[in-house]
């Protein structure tokens, strides 16, 4: 059987989800900080 892909290289879909999640967290963090300030 073919060797499994390296964990260091995620699937395009997984990478997209990670980028979306990080972006959402970043926006939420900025909004929270701006509100507190």
Order of alpha helices (4+ residues) and beta strands (2+ residues): alpha
